[in-house]
Amino acid sequence: MTVLISSLRINSARMLESFSTLSLIGSTGDGGVSRVSLSESHLAARTWFRSEVENAGLEFHVDSAGNHSAILPAFALAGEVAQPTGEIGLSQKPLLLRASTLLIGSHLDSVLNGGRFDGALGVVAALEVLRIVKENGIRLRVNLEAIDFTDEEGTLVGLLGSAALAGRLNPESLKKPRGGRQNLVEGMKRAGLDEEGIFKATRPKDSLAGYLELHIEQGKRLERMGINIGIVSAIVGIRSYRLSFIGRADHAGSTLMTDRADASLGASAFALAAREIVMGSFPNCVANVGKMDFIPGAFNIVPARVDLCLEFRSPDAEQFENLDAALMASAKEQAGRFGLELRSECFEKHVPNLMSSGIQKTFADSCNDLGLTHTSFASGAIHDGQSFDGICPIGMIFVPSVDGASHAPRELTKWDDCVNGANVLLQTALKLAG
């Protein structure tokens, strides 16, 4: 029986059942989930994923970085040899066969007390794409792989699994992870991972035909515009620092205000200045001061030190560096203003990444074929696709988030929107995979 590819749709009821079952793992009881990377609840979700993969008759694989995958092998005609053909979707030549894989995925880990949809929707949809292709006996010229990457959210390191697979994991990131060395060691032990082995997960560049991801927007643009699908044009660069404003501890009652080297004043002034810098000179960027630790942290002691966690993001590489310079100059200025020493330590650096123009066009074509409205904009959040910049073509789509909520139990995307996104993912994968 001949299958009309353009008529294929995902099984909405089955995908909803899978998503609903997954949402119970690590449930916080208020609509959210807490599956921080390599925690017991996260590992339970991965056990569930393996069961789903095997029940679907797909190949299951775990690599040395802990990435979990469902694989549907390519169909190779007798006598054909796998050869590189350039960017998928842009050539009339056959795509790679045995050596080439189109990755489709996201992540099952969550932030602490996060939402059900972030990451999980992309994994469930990717698995459903493979199920549909297999059930309909479609012979593709690339392997399809639905993948759940390790530690996307950065509870431990951030983009650990995708960076390892792409050969871009920095050993220093494991020695001084943002989530703490002990937490990383304990998590690796629970998952049966070893530090040396993680770096063996790297795949040859020519084995990857591309990477696709469906994700919730985590913002209000699509909802406000009443548009079905957001086609991601770029993923923002992100940089995070720990800034330490260092003063002197003194008695809070007997030390005159004019005689103090109060670390809290420099840190607080900088937090306010950072907002003004971004809003005044970098309107397409964001900056966040997410944590301040006061030392010694008592009612009656002038703070001797404040450690401040700063993160900022930009979709433009030049603008990104200019923002970095402006923020660091402001931190020094505010420290000097209050007679403080400033120390800085950079923890995370991800440069802005452009998405493949060819895949963006294919997403748009799929939306048009499905009768869905679409628009294009940059992602303000980081995603695993950034790890593959320069390695293989990358493509990503968003579906609307109700009230823009994310990283919180109230995170919600209407199921019809989830289905729309999954169908665009399916049709795009079929177009690209030949």
SULZIHU-V278185 format. One record per pair of residues at least 6 apart in sequence whose C-alpha atoms are under 7 Angstrom apart, sorted by the first residue. I is the first residue (numbers start at 0). J is the second residue. Records with the same first field share a line. If there is no record, write none. Layout:
I->J  J
This chain:
8->422
9->127  128  131  421  422
11->418
14->123  127
18->123
21->44
22->32  115
24->40  44
25->32  33  34  40
26->32  33
27->33  112
29->408
30->408  409
31->112  113  114  115  407  408  409
32->112  113  114  115  408
33->109  110  111  112  113
34->40  41  108  109  110  111
35->41  108  109  110  111  154
36->108  109  150  154  155
37->186  189  190
38->186
41->107  108
44->107
49->59
52->59  69
53->59
55->130
57->69  70  71
58->69  70  71
59->68  69  70
60->67  68  69
61->67  68
62->200
63->192  196  197  199  200
64->160  163  192  197  200
65->149  160  192
66->146  147  148  149  160
67->146  147  148
68->144  145  146  147
69->144  145  146
70->143  144  145
71->129  142  143  144
72->142  143
73->96  97  138  139  140  141  142
74->138  139  140
75->96  140
81->95  96  97  98
82->95
83->95
84->92  94  95
86->392
87->94  208  431
88->357  358  431
89->357
94->140  141  433
95->140  141
96->140  141
97->141
98->206
99->141  142  205  206  207  208
100->141  142  143  144  206  207  208
101->141  142  143  144  207  208  209  210
102->143  144  145  146  209  210  211
103->125  144  145  146  210  211  212
104->121  122  125  145  146  147  211  212
105->118  121  122  146  147  148  212
106->118  119  122  147  148  149  151
107->118  119  147
108->150  152
109->152
110->152  154  406
112->407  408
113->406  407  408
114->405  406  407  408  409  410
115->410
116->215  411
117->214  215
118->214
120->214
121->212  213  214
122->145  146  147
124->421
125->145
126->145
128->425
129->143
139->432  433
140->432  433
141->432
148->160  161
149->159  160
150->156  157  158  159  160
151->157  158  159  383
154->178
155->176  177  178  179  182  183
156->172  173  176  177  178
158->383
159->168
161->383  386
162->168  386
163->197  198  200  201
164->200  201  202
165->201  202  386  387
166->201
167->386
174->180
177->346
187->193
204->390
207->391
208->391
209->391  392  393
210->384  392  393  394
211->393  394  395
212->394  395  396
213->395  396  397  420  424
214->396  397  398
215->397  398  399  400
216->397  398  399  400
217->400  403  404  405
218->400  403  404
219->400  402  403
221->227  229  399
222->399  400  401
226->372  373
227->371  372  373  398  399  416
228->372  373  374  396  397  398  420
229->373  374  375  376  396  397  398
230->359  373  374  375  376  395  396  397
231->354  375  376  377  378  395  396
232->353  354  375  376  377
233->314  352  353  354  377  378
234->314  351  352  353  377  378  379  380  381
235->312  313  314  351  352  377  378  379  380  381
236->312  313  314  349  350  351
237->311  312  313  348  349  350
238->310  311  312  347  348  349
239->309  310  311  345  346  347  348
240->308  309  310  343  344  345  346
241->306  307  308  309  343  344  345
242->306  307  308  342  343  344
243->304  305  306  307  341  342  343
244->262  265  266  304  305  306  334  339  340  341  342
245->262  303  304  305  339  340  341
246->260  261  262  303  304  339  340
247->260  261  302  303
248->300  301  302  303
249->300  301
250->299  300  301
251->299  300  301
252->299
260->337  338  339
261->301  302  303
262->302  303  304  305  339
263->302  305
264->337
265->333  334  337
266->305  307
268->333
269->329  330  333
270->288
273->286  326
274->286
277->284  285  286
283->313
284->312  313
285->311  312  313
286->310  311  312
287->309  310  311
288->307  308  309  310
289->308  309
290->307  308
291->305  306  307  308
292->305  306  307
293->302  304  305  306
294->302  303  304  305
295->302  303
296->302
313->319  351
314->351  377
315->351
316->350  351
331->341
334->340  341
352->385  388
354->393  394
355->392  393  394
358->394
359->394
361->427
362->423  427
365->423  426  427
366->372  373  423
384->393
387->393
398->416  417  420
399->412  416
400->411  412
401->411  412
404->410  411
